């Protein structure tokens, strides 16, 4: 990504986020269901034996619509989430830039981590709503929530704003390191492919860099995401000490491997979804710059200013 204004980061990031959800939500649903399914008893079989089994049962019991449960909350919230994330990254690059104005790996990492902090206020409640809707399964199972608005109303009635924002600490624990590595991976691959001239990045280069960025993001962020999903979907009072109790119980009952439950659909989703995100980002950036030159005076920086 060449140097851009915060406004440009905001708009293009929001568009990229919408592309991410449209491509990646079905596998995200599978991930959450694998992460939150009950631990089977001594003579019981797990609800889902693996990713493929979860896919088959969801399709059989709920049809294609089952994979898009809970997408209302991400679609409504994803544009501002990604907009704030990318804008936070742009601001972070300015905050952490070196005296000579050169971009460094440490700057990319710090700016990405800063973006993870910026998004928590929006991300935490959005993910809580999404996860609660995603774990509602089956055609004949009574539904606790009819949709995103109903989730918000019932959570607020149960525990006020604190209930809606449950899992904020776990979200930070996931997103600070994961976002740092996310943007660092994208920038380094772009630098390598273009020899530092990112305005010449091809579509295939964007797909490769964006997909690898998404994969690295989840490799480091997966354990905290498992803890967050369990905390956000548990009944009130299950974990009085928050993520610490989730972590202790998970290790005691299931062992360290449980921290990577659902990793297969996550990694299957990560590459195409984040490739779509950065393709959307770059497309939106080019459209805005075209409009800036030919029609509308958007507050963006021209390529000549970036050279």
C-alpha atoms as a printed R data frame, in Angstrom:
    type eleno elety resid chain resno       x       y       z
1   ATOM     1    CA   UNK     A     1   0.000   0.000   0.000
2   ATOM     2    CA   UNK     A     2   1.433   3.326  -1.041
3   ATOM     3    CA   UNK     A     3   1.098   6.279   1.293
4   ATOM     4    CA   UNK     A     4  -2.548   7.311   1.573
5   ATOM     5    CA   UNK     A     5  -4.693   9.752   3.499
6   ATOM     6    CA   UNK     A     6  -6.754   8.535   6.511
7   ATOM     7    CA   UNK     A     7  -9.923   9.207   4.503
8   ATOM     8    CA   UNK     A     8  -8.700   6.947   1.707
9   ATOM     9    CA   UNK     A     9  -7.754   4.194   4.134
10  ATOM    10    CA   UNK     A    10 -11.172   4.486   5.802
11  ATOM    11    CA   UNK     A    11 -13.278   4.199   2.638
12  ATOM    12    CA   UNK     A    12 -11.161   1.540   0.931
13  ATOM    13    CA   UNK     A    13 -10.841  -0.514   4.095
14  ATOM    14    CA   UNK     A    14 -14.617  -0.572   4.519
15  ATOM    15    CA   UNK     A    15 -15.137  -1.801   0.973
16  ATOM    16    CA   UNK     A    16 -12.456  -4.451   1.409
17  ATOM    17    CA   UNK     A    17 -14.155  -5.651   4.583
18  ATOM    18    CA   UNK     A    18 -17.468  -6.193   2.813
19  ATOM    19    CA   UNK     A    19 -15.658  -8.314   0.219
20  ATOM    20    CA   UNK     A    20 -14.124 -10.333   3.058
21  ATOM    21    CA   UNK     A    21 -17.466 -11.220   4.630
22  ATOM    22    CA   UNK     A    22 -19.144 -12.180   1.369
23  ATOM    23    CA   UNK     A    23 -16.344 -14.613   0.554
24  ATOM    24    CA   UNK     A    24 -15.488 -15.940   4.003
25  ATOM    25    CA   UNK     A    25 -18.618 -16.121   6.185
26  ATOM    26    CA   UNK     A    26 -19.638 -19.759   5.456
27  ATOM    27    CA   UNK     A    27 -16.308 -21.090   6.706
28  ATOM    28    CA   UNK     A    28 -16.450 -18.707   9.659
29  ATOM    29    CA   UNK     A    29 -19.750 -20.317  10.676
30  ATOM    30    CA   UNK     A    30 -18.135 -23.760  10.569
31  ATOM    31    CA   UNK     A    31 -15.195 -22.462  12.622
32  ATOM    32    CA   UNK     A    32 -17.431 -21.106  15.397
33  ATOM    33    CA   UNK     A    33 -19.508 -24.292  15.560
34  ATOM    34    CA   UNK     A    34 -16.398 -26.440  15.898
35  ATOM    35    CA   UNK     A    35 -14.987 -24.131  18.557
36  ATOM    36    CA   UNK     A    36 -18.113 -24.024  20.700
37  ATOM    37    CA   UNK     A    37 -19.561 -27.531  20.427
38  ATOM    38    CA   UNK     A    38 -19.948 -29.302  23.812
39  ATOM    39    CA   UNK     A    39 -17.214 -31.655  24.974
40  ATOM    40    CA   UNK     A    40 -18.554 -35.223  24.483
41  ATOM    41    CA   UNK     A    41 -18.928 -37.553  27.447
42  ATOM    42    CA   UNK     A    42 -17.002 -40.842  27.842
43  ATOM    43    CA   UNK     A    43 -19.391 -42.809  25.606
44  ATOM    44    CA   UNK     A    44 -20.580 -39.964  23.413
45  ATOM    45    CA   UNK     A    45 -19.453 -38.917  19.981
46  ATOM    46    CA   UNK     A    46 -18.755 -35.254  19.223
47  ATOM    47    CA   UNK     A    47 -21.437 -33.351  17.346
48  ATOM    48    CA   UNK     A    48 -18.942 -32.825  14.517
49  ATOM    49    CA   UNK     A    49 -15.988 -35.116  13.912
50  ATOM    50    CA   UNK     A    50 -14.171 -32.648  11.637
51  ATOM    51    CA   UNK     A    51 -14.612 -29.710   9.264
52  ATOM    52    CA   UNK     A    52 -16.134 -31.784   6.466
53  ATOM    53    CA   UNK     A    53 -18.598 -33.412   8.871
54  ATOM    54    CA   UNK     A    54 -19.693 -29.994  10.134
55  ATOM    55    CA   UNK     A    55 -20.158 -28.842   6.535
56  ATOM    56    CA   UNK     A    56 -22.260 -31.886   5.625
57  ATOM    57    CA   UNK     A    57 -24.494 -31.695   8.707
58  ATOM    58    CA   UNK     A    58 -25.048 -27.965   8.356
59  ATOM    59    CA   UNK     A    59 -25.980 -28.378   4.701
60  ATOM    60    CA   UNK     A    60 -28.248 -31.351   5.434
61  ATOM    61    CA   UNK     A    61 -30.055 -29.809   8.399
62  ATOM    62    CA   UNK     A    62 -30.223 -26.152   7.409
63  ATOM    63    CA   UNK     A    63 -29.403 -25.833   3.737
64  ATOM    64    CA   UNK     A    64 -27.147 -23.174   2.257
65  ATOM    65    CA   UNK     A    65 -28.764 -20.502   4.443
66  ATOM    66    CA   UNK     A    66 -27.272 -22.203   7.483
67  ATOM    67    CA   UNK     A    67 -23.778 -21.155   6.429
68  ATOM    68    CA   UNK     A    68 -24.807 -17.504   6.386
69  ATOM    69    CA   UNK     A    69 -26.339 -17.391   9.858
70  ATOM    70    CA   UNK     A    70 -25.207 -14.365  11.789
71  ATOM    71    CA   UNK     A    71 -24.001 -12.565   8.666
72  ATOM    72    CA   UNK     A    72 -26.290  -9.612   9.379
73  ATOM    73    CA   UNK     A    73 -24.084  -8.386  12.207
74  ATOM    74    CA   UNK     A    74 -20.812  -8.624  10.246
75  ATOM    75    CA   UNK     A    75 -22.324  -6.997   7.152
76  ATOM    76    CA   UNK     A    76 -23.659  -4.096   9.233
77  ATOM    77    CA   UNK     A    77 -20.515  -3.804  11.297
78  ATOM    78    CA   UNK     A    78 -17.792  -4.964   8.943
79  ATOM    79    CA   UNK     A    79 -17.551  -1.800   6.870
80  ATOM    80    CA   UNK     A    80 -16.826   0.419   9.887
81  ATOM    81    CA   UNK     A    81 -14.645  -2.300  11.471
82  ATOM    82    CA   UNK     A    82 -12.380  -2.641   8.463
83  ATOM    83    CA   UNK     A    83 -12.596   1.076   7.759
84  ATOM    84    CA   UNK     A    84 -11.380   1.847  11.277
85  ATOM    85    CA   UNK     A    85  -8.796  -0.952  11.073
86  ATOM    86    CA   UNK     A    86  -7.232   0.337   7.873
87  ATOM    87    CA   UNK     A    87  -7.505   3.955   8.999
88  ATOM    88    CA   UNK     A    88  -5.879   2.987  12.304
89  ATOM    89    CA   UNK     A    89  -3.108   1.338  10.331
90  ATOM    90    CA   UNK     A    90  -2.604   4.485   8.276
91  ATOM    91    CA   UNK     A    91  -2.480   6.634  11.407
92  ATOM    92    CA   UNK     A    92  -0.162   4.110  13.058
93  ATOM    93    CA   UNK     A    93   2.265   4.329  10.144
94  ATOM    94    CA   UNK     A    94   2.488   8.069  10.739
95  ATOM    95    CA   UNK     A    95   2.863   7.671  14.507
96  ATOM    96    CA   UNK     A    96   5.666   5.137  14.228
97  ATOM    97    CA   UNK     A    97   7.449   6.297  11.077
98  ATOM    98    CA   UNK     A    98  11.193   6.830  11.256
99  ATOM    99    CA   UNK     A    99  12.865  10.248  11.062
100 ATOM   100    CA   UNK     A   100  13.919   9.702   7.451
101 ATOM   101    CA   UNK     A   101  10.369   8.693   6.490
102 ATOM   102    CA   UNK     A   102  11.386   5.183   5.423
103 ATOM   103    CA   UNK     A   103   9.049   2.279   6.132
104 ATOM   104    CA   UNK     A   104  10.501  -0.497   8.305
105 ATOM   105    CA   UNK     A   105   9.244  -3.912   9.379
106 ATOM   106    CA   UNK     A   106   8.941  -2.716  12.974
107 ATOM   107    CA   UNK     A   107   6.852   0.253  11.803
108 ATOM   108    CA   UNK     A   108   4.501  -2.004   9.861
109 ATOM   109    CA   UNK     A   109   4.158  -4.316  12.877
110 ATOM   110    CA   UNK     A   110   3.520  -1.489  15.369
111 ATOM   111    CA   UNK     A   111   1.052   0.262  13.056
112 ATOM   112    CA   UNK     A   112  -0.845  -2.987  12.523
113 ATOM   113    CA   UNK     A   113  -1.008  -3.620  16.267
114 ATOM   114    CA   UNK     A   114  -2.336  -0.092  16.757
115 ATOM   115    CA   UNK     A   115  -5.103  -0.819  14.239
116 ATOM   116    CA   UNK     A   116  -6.125  -3.837  16.343
117 ATOM   117    CA   UNK     A   117  -6.662  -1.584  19.352
118 ATOM   118    CA   UNK     A   118  -8.739   0.860  17.308
119 ATOM   119    CA   UNK     A   119 -11.259  -1.745  16.163
120 ATOM   120    CA   UNK     A   120 -12.110  -3.361  19.513
121 ATOM   121    CA   UNK     A   121 -14.994  -1.011  20.361
122 ATOM   122    CA   UNK     A   122 -16.793  -2.165  17.206
123 ATOM   123    CA   UNK     A   123 -15.371  -5.662  16.842
124 ATOM   124    CA   UNK     A   124 -16.166  -7.098  20.294
125 ATOM   125    CA   UNK     A   125 -19.972  -6.621  20.294
126 ATOM   126    CA   UNK     A   126 -20.211  -7.517  16.602
127 ATOM   127    CA   UNK     A   127 -18.439 -10.825  17.179
128 ATOM   128    CA   UNK     A   128 -20.549 -11.563  20.279
129 ATOM   129    CA   UNK     A   129 -23.733 -11.141  18.224
130 ATOM   130    CA   UNK     A   130 -22.354 -13.151  15.304
131 ATOM   131    CA   UNK     A   131 -21.214 -16.093  17.437
132 ATOM   132    CA   UNK     A   132 -24.502 -16.346  19.346
133 ATOM   133    CA   UNK     A   133 -26.420 -16.533  16.070
134 ATOM   134    CA   UNK     A   134 -24.002 -18.970  14.460
135 ATOM   135    CA   UNK     A   135 -24.338 -21.604  17.185
136 ATOM   136    CA   UNK     A   136 -28.135 -21.840  16.731
137 ATOM   137    CA   UNK     A   137 -28.455 -25.053  14.780
138 ATOM   138    CA   UNK     A   138 -31.080 -27.266  13.188
139 ATOM   139    CA   UNK     A   139 -34.519 -26.672  11.698
140 ATOM   140    CA   UNK     A   140 -36.490 -27.994  14.659
141 ATOM   141    CA   UNK     A   141 -34.364 -26.493  17.443
142 ATOM   142    CA   UNK     A   142 -36.036 -23.529  19.214
143 ATOM   143    CA   UNK     A   143 -34.247 -20.323  18.370
144 ATOM   144    CA   UNK     A   144 -33.208 -18.107  21.268
145 ATOM   145    CA   UNK     A   145 -32.551 -15.141  18.991
146 ATOM   146    CA   UNK     A   146 -34.444 -14.109  15.857
147 ATOM   147    CA   UNK     A   147 -31.690 -11.865  14.528
148 ATOM   148    CA   UNK     A   148 -28.959  -9.318  15.410
149 ATOM   149    CA   UNK     A   149 -31.344  -6.723  16.850
150 ATOM   150    CA   UNK     A   150 -33.019  -9.345  19.044
151 ATOM   151    CA   UNK     A   151 -29.578 -10.433  20.330
152 ATOM   152    CA   UNK     A   152 -28.721  -6.864  21.332
153 ATOM   153    CA   UNK     A   153 -32.057  -6.369  23.097
154 ATOM   154    CA   UNK     A   154 -31.820  -9.598  25.082
155 ATOM   155    CA   UNK     A   155 -28.161  -9.150  26.009
156 ATOM   156    CA   UNK     A   156 -28.843  -5.622  27.216
157 ATOM   157    CA   UNK     A   157 -31.787  -6.868  29.258
158 ATOM   158    CA   UNK     A   158 -29.627  -9.600  30.811
159 ATOM   159    CA   UNK     A   159 -26.569  -7.571  31.727
160 ATOM   160    CA   UNK     A   160 -26.567  -4.151  30.139
161 ATOM   161    CA   UNK     A   161 -23.685  -2.830  28.017
162 ATOM   162    CA   UNK     A   162 -21.222  -5.089  29.847
163 ATOM   163    CA   UNK     A   163 -23.016  -8.158  28.487
164 ATOM   164    CA   UNK     A   164 -22.925  -6.840  24.922
165 ATOM   165    CA   UNK     A   165 -19.191  -6.136  25.243
166 ATOM   166    CA   UNK     A   166 -18.282  -9.428  26.883
167 ATOM   167    CA   UNK     A   167 -15.066 -10.723  25.364
168 ATOM   168    CA   UNK     A   168 -13.488  -7.323  24.690
169 ATOM   169    CA   UNK     A   169 -10.292  -8.290  26.494
170 ATOM   170    CA   UNK     A   170 -10.085 -11.526  24.536
171 ATOM   171    CA   UNK     A   171 -10.654  -9.584  21.325
172 ATOM   172    CA   UNK     A   172  -7.725  -7.306  22.171
173 ATOM   173    CA   UNK     A   173  -5.580 -10.316  23.036
174 ATOM   174    CA   UNK     A   174  -6.310 -11.705  19.591
175 ATOM   175    CA   UNK     A   175  -6.246  -8.589  17.448
176 ATOM   176    CA   UNK     A   176  -3.172  -6.698  18.696
177 ATOM   177    CA   UNK     A   177  -0.612  -9.338  17.642
178 ATOM   178    CA   UNK     A   178  -2.718 -10.715  14.784
179 ATOM   179    CA   UNK     A   179  -3.311  -7.323  13.159
180 ATOM   180    CA   UNK     A   180   0.348  -6.463  13.541
181 ATOM   181    CA   UNK     A   181   1.406  -9.593  11.680
182 ATOM   182    CA   UNK     A   182  -1.442  -9.152   9.172
183 ATOM   183    CA   UNK     A   183  -0.282  -5.805   7.835
184 ATOM   184    CA   UNK     A   184   3.405  -6.661   8.204
185 ATOM   185    CA   UNK     A   185   2.986  -9.761   6.015
186 ATOM   186    CA   UNK     A   186   1.087  -7.862   3.337
187 ATOM   187    CA   UNK     A   187   3.579  -5.013   3.165
188 ATOM   188    CA   UNK     A   188   6.663  -7.238   3.101
189 ATOM   189    CA   UNK     A   189   5.310  -9.460   0.328
190 ATOM   190    CA   UNK     A   190   4.279  -6.397  -1.684
191 ATOM   191    CA   UNK     A   191   7.738  -4.886  -1.209
192 ATOM   192    CA   UNK     A   192   9.361  -8.137  -2.326
193 ATOM   193    CA   UNK     A   193   7.154  -8.545  -5.411
194 ATOM   194    CA   UNK     A   194   7.474  -4.935  -6.585
195 ATOM   195    CA   UNK     A   195  10.976  -4.106  -5.333
196 ATOM   196    CA   UNK     A   196   9.515  -1.318  -3.238
197 ATOM   197    CA   UNK     A   197   7.309   0.228  -5.945
198 ATOM   198    CA   UNK     A   198   3.896  -0.926  -4.746
199 ATOM   199    CA   UNK     A   199   1.956   1.109  -7.303
200 ATOM   200    CA   UNK     A   200   3.063  -1.547  -9.832
201 ATOM   201    CA   UNK     A   201   1.557  -4.444  -7.836
202 ATOM   202    CA   UNK     A   202  -0.403  -6.840 -10.057
203 ATOM   203    CA   UNK     A   203  -3.762  -8.466  -9.304
204 ATOM   204    CA   UNK     A   204  -2.066 -11.811  -8.734
205 ATOM   205    CA   UNK     A   205   0.427 -10.113  -6.435
206 ATOM   206    CA   UNK     A   206  -2.415  -8.579  -4.440
207 ATOM   207    CA   UNK     A   207  -4.120 -11.977  -4.151
208 ATOM   208    CA   UNK     A   208  -0.900 -13.626  -2.957
209 ATOM   209    CA   UNK     A   209  -0.009 -10.891  -0.463
210 ATOM   210    CA   UNK     A   210  -3.562 -10.559   0.868
211 ATOM   211    CA   UNK     A   211  -4.068 -14.305   1.190
212 ATOM   212    CA   UNK     A   212  -0.760 -14.786   3.008
213 ATOM   213    CA   UNK     A   213  -1.590 -11.859   5.304
214 ATOM   214    CA   UNK     A   214  -4.858 -13.505   6.289
215 ATOM   215    CA   UNK     A   215  -3.169 -16.846   6.903
216 ATOM   216    CA   UNK     A   216  -0.485 -15.342   9.153
217 ATOM   217    CA   UNK     A   217  -3.143 -13.362  11.017
218 ATOM   218    CA   UNK     A   218  -5.002 -16.523  12.032
219 ATOM   219    CA   UNK     A   219  -1.961 -18.655  12.792
220 ATOM   220    CA   UNK     A   220  -1.074 -16.281  15.614
221 ATOM   221    CA   UNK     A   221  -4.629 -15.219  16.511
222 ATOM   222    CA   UNK     A   222  -6.367 -18.600  16.633
223 ATOM   223    CA   UNK     A   223  -5.839 -19.525  20.323
224 ATOM   224    CA   UNK     A   224  -7.245 -16.215  21.562
225 ATOM   225    CA   UNK     A   225 -10.124 -16.544  19.086
226 ATOM   226    CA   UNK     A   226 -11.099 -19.939  20.529
227 ATOM   227    CA   UNK     A   227 -11.127 -18.470  24.040
228 ATOM   228    CA   UNK     A   228 -13.108 -15.451  22.838
229 ATOM   229    CA   UNK     A   229 -15.749 -17.574  21.094
230 ATOM   230    CA   UNK     A   230 -16.307 -19.722  24.183
231 ATOM   231    CA   UNK     A   231 -16.484 -16.744  26.493
232 ATOM   232    CA   UNK     A   232 -18.909 -14.862  24.240
233 ATOM   233    CA   UNK     A   233 -21.292 -17.812  23.745
234 ATOM   234    CA   UNK     A   234 -21.325 -19.136  27.334
235 ATOM   235    CA   UNK     A   235 -24.363 -18.521  29.578
236 ATOM   236    CA   UNK     A   236 -24.107 -15.665  32.065
237 ATOM   237    CA   UNK     A   237 -21.963 -16.535  35.079
238 ATOM   238    CA   UNK     A   238 -20.197 -19.510  33.479
239 ATOM   239    CA   UNK     A   239 -16.787 -17.850  33.613
240 ATOM   240    CA   UNK     A   240 -16.747 -15.346  36.513
241 ATOM   241    CA   UNK     A   241 -13.064 -14.487  35.918
242 ATOM   242    CA   UNK     A   242 -13.453 -14.134  32.187
243 ATOM   243    CA   UNK     A   243 -10.861 -15.426  29.764
244 ATOM   244    CA   UNK     A   244  -8.652 -16.792  32.563
245 ATOM   245    CA   UNK     A   245 -11.379 -19.249  33.560
246 ATOM   246    CA   UNK     A   246 -11.978 -20.214  29.939
247 ATOM   247    CA   UNK     A   247  -8.280 -20.907  29.469
248 ATOM   248    CA   UNK     A   248  -7.984 -23.001  32.664
249 ATOM   249    CA   UNK     A   249 -11.067 -25.085  31.905
250 ATOM   250    CA   UNK     A   250 -10.056 -25.663  28.289
251 ATOM   251    CA   UNK     A   251  -6.577 -26.881  29.209
252 ATOM   252    CA   UNK     A   252  -7.936 -29.083  32.007
253 ATOM   253    CA   UNK     A   253 -10.689 -30.747  29.972
254 ATOM   254    CA   UNK     A   254  -9.315 -30.790  26.429
255 ATOM   255    CA   UNK     A   255  -5.619 -29.976  26.436
256 ATOM   256    CA   UNK     A   256  -3.592 -27.448  24.416
257 ATOM   257    CA   UNK     A   257  -4.781 -28.810  21.051
258 ATOM   258    CA   UNK     A   258  -8.216 -27.339  21.746
259 ATOM   259    CA   UNK     A   259  -6.705 -23.875  21.305
260 ATOM   260    CA   UNK     A   260  -6.639 -24.635  17.582
261 ATOM   261    CA   UNK     A   261 -10.140 -26.093  17.276
262 ATOM   262    CA   UNK     A   262 -11.670 -24.932  14.025
263 ATOM   263    CA   UNK     A   263  -8.271 -24.085  12.532
264 ATOM   264    CA   UNK     A   264  -8.968 -26.001   9.300
265 ATOM   265    CA   UNK     A   265 -11.966 -23.900   8.169
266 ATOM   266    CA   UNK     A   266 -10.154 -20.794   9.402
267 ATOM   267    CA   UNK     A   267  -7.144 -21.427   7.189
268 ATOM   268    CA   UNK     A   268  -9.352 -22.514   4.281
269 ATOM   269    CA   UNK     A   269 -11.213 -19.221   4.666
270 ATOM   270    CA   UNK     A   270  -8.246 -16.986   5.450
271 ATOM   271    CA   UNK     A   271  -6.559 -16.988   2.066
272 ATOM   272    CA   UNK     A   272  -9.532 -16.318  -0.256
273 ATOM   273    CA   UNK     A   273 -11.333 -13.985   2.170
274 ATOM   274    CA   UNK     A   274  -8.338 -11.752   2.769
275 ATOM   275    CA   UNK     A   275  -7.271 -11.888  -0.843
276 ATOM   276    CA   UNK     A   276 -10.774 -10.544  -1.574
277 ATOM   277    CA   UNK     A   277 -10.306  -7.896   1.126
278 ATOM   278    CA   UNK     A   278  -7.113  -6.480  -0.355
279 ATOM   279    CA   UNK     A   279  -8.414  -6.795  -3.913
280 ATOM   280    CA   UNK     A   280 -11.427  -4.767  -2.823
281 ATOM   281    CA   UNK     A   281  -9.148  -2.316  -1.043
282 ATOM   282    CA   UNK     A   282  -6.896  -1.790  -4.056
283 ATOM   283    CA   UNK     A   283  -9.863  -1.597  -6.448
284 ATOM   284    CA   UNK     A   284 -11.593   1.008  -4.308
285 ATOM   285    CA   UNK     A   285  -8.351   2.989  -4.028
286 ATOM   286    CA   UNK     A   286  -7.932   3.041  -7.805
287 ATOM   287    CA   UNK     A   287 -11.559   4.057  -8.348
288 ATOM   288    CA   UNK     A   288 -11.256   6.892  -5.835
289 ATOM   289    CA   UNK     A   289  -8.087   8.167  -7.435
290 ATOM   290    CA   UNK     A   290  -9.683   7.992 -10.875
291 ATOM   291    CA   UNK     A   291 -12.649  10.016  -9.608
292 ATOM   292    CA   UNK     A   292 -10.283  12.412  -7.860
293 ATOM   293    CA   UNK     A   293  -8.424  13.095 -11.087
294 ATOM   294    CA   UNK     A   294 -11.438  13.279 -13.407
295 ATOM   295    CA   UNK     A   295 -14.498  14.255 -11.383
296 ATOM   296    CA   UNK     A   296 -14.525  14.719  -7.606
297 ATOM   297    CA   UNK     A   297 -11.824  16.392  -5.474
298 ATOM   298    CA   UNK     A   298 -11.506  13.635  -2.838
299 ATOM   299    CA   UNK     A   299  -8.928  14.410  -0.134
300 ATOM   300    CA   UNK     A   300  -6.457  11.774  -1.321
301 ATOM   301    CA   UNK     A   301  -2.810  11.855  -2.275
302 ATOM   302    CA   UNK     A   302  -1.780  11.458  -5.876
303 ATOM   303    CA   UNK     A   303   0.845   8.940  -6.939
304 ATOM   304    CA   UNK     A   304   3.258  11.732  -7.726
305 ATOM   305    CA   UNK     A   305   3.145  12.813  -4.093
306 ATOM   306    CA   UNK     A   306   3.982   9.280  -3.001
307 ATOM   307    CA   UNK     A   307   7.089   8.893  -5.164
